[in-house]
């Protein structure tokens, strides 16, 4: 059964405020990466997992497909971005990783991750105490966006004795030396964390320790931000998810649970023990605003390519192609976004059907991303 978004009206209002277009400033030096030939009237957004990569291995002729978007000198000639719900590291670091994997020059502004819209909340939470959850470097990501008082849930948990009743059974916790603990958790830091309310929680990337993270998030959300204090019917601190993918294609032969599954688990438990239902905001695909932001970023690439003038309100694109493997996320999102989006579904990830998806049929179905790029370039008269 396809995952349906369960966002409350309160959360919808938050999402509307959150998704002001992400105007990603582009340095004038970027224009040197773009070809001087006639600019195309189209752009491309690629999903990553299940389309370009399986784990860290390129699939479907992805390296060759991406190289076709550059000229012989390695200069970008077709504006494209990576529109992924993945994350956990800064866009600049992800751009370097992708550049090495595919053998092309990829700039940070071409990487739009699930948590990228969180930077629009800096003005609201810049100096407030917030917790970041997920694999990788969630606190570093938020700090790079401009959040000044952010702590990862790993570091937050270490400030409370016995907050995780299963910690002694977890080798990645038990194996931390006392020196490691003391170097981080001086008494002043512990006192600060215990006495200051968490004013928001951000699920930046997939949770590594579901049992601990659900426990601590429930503690934070039920007490108004002070775990261990009396549970009161106070206003719940804001909770943000980078995306709501139920499952995704990774290195294993079948799909793996994503952040949407974690959200369902947290929501089910919270609603079972608290009188008020969980309030949350989910960003990333398939939200329409995620695609509007993608159009804005591609528009900046286009403008830099033709004139270095600021992107106008009217889109310069006749067509924007979304290439994805997940009908309920990539294809559904492109359909919700409407013109000028054109959806292309590959068979290398979540979707493996012979025909089209029955619930979210794409505009085009192909076997691989290489086939998708071939179709686009032929259709647009590019080479």
Phi, psi and omega in degrees: 000131184293143179291133176247143181284133181243062183263128181288167179299323176300317180291326178297322178294321177297318182296322180298319179289325183294323191267042165298142185307138180274094179280104183271110182296138182242124180293152180297338179294339181296330182299338178288344178275354186251143183291152180270004180286177181304128184291144177285158177257025180217161175218169184228137172242123180255130162288163183253293184294125179087352178243306180258328184226151164236107192070238176249019182253123176299141181228164172061028181067031186296320180299315180294322180297315181293323180296336178289348180269005178239157175275185186294338179272000182087014180270133181297131179241343178238122180292126177212157177223166170260118180249093188236148173274355177288175180167208182105348175226163181294151181301325180294319179290321178295323178298320178295317179299313181294324178300318180291320182293322187257348178072029177227162179277114180243129181263153181305324182292346177274356181255109177248108184261170182304322183271359181306322179296345180300335181296342177286351181260005182301316181301328182279323188241015189308313183252005180275153182281116181230157179245137180246132186244142170137173178289169177077232185232066186299321180291322178296322177299312182293323177297320179296331178284343179118002177287125187265344186225065185240143180227138175290155180293334175299309181291326178296316182297325182291348180276353182238120175292132172067016178292331175251105184294345181256009184302323182293343181265358184254111186299325181291345174265312183299324185284352175292129183285160178296329178296319177300317181294313182294325182294333180264315191261064170291162188299325181297318179295316180299317180296320180298312183296319183289335186257356181247133182290138170283122186264352174190152176236135182239120174271097188280321182210180185300133177296137178271327184235087185301313186299314179293314185294321177295318178301310184290320178297320176298319177301314181295312188286331182275341184251005183077018174109008181232084179307139180093345178273174182296137178283122182231162177275062179265170179295129181292135173300146180301143180232126183237134175250137179296331177194181184226033178296125176288318181210162180209166181265119177243207184286334181290160187292333178241166187296153178247152179293140179249198184296330178298324177293319177298318178298318179299317180296313179298314182296318180298315180291314181300314182292341179277339185242357183232139184292333179258139181292154180298133175255131180205163175233128179248132179244188182082179178298146007264021179304138180302322183293333176295323179283328175295319176297319179300319178296323179295315180297315178297327177295323176296319177299317180298312182297320178296330183286327186255334187204346186068015176271157180295141180301125180282172181291334181271128182295136178277358188263135170278327181214137169239126183261126172256116179253115182216173181244352186247108183301320185284349182244297184288311184285315178301317180297317178296322178294318178295324181292328178073203182303137007260027186281140178231123187263137176233124183255128177261162180256022185258002183226238181300316181272133179223012185292160180282324180262231178248166176288138185284326184272318180234073182293133180279164175290333180209140175240131180226168180285314188224168177294330177296320176296322181297313180295321177300315179299314183297312184294323177292316181297323183269356179072028178253165180223000000 
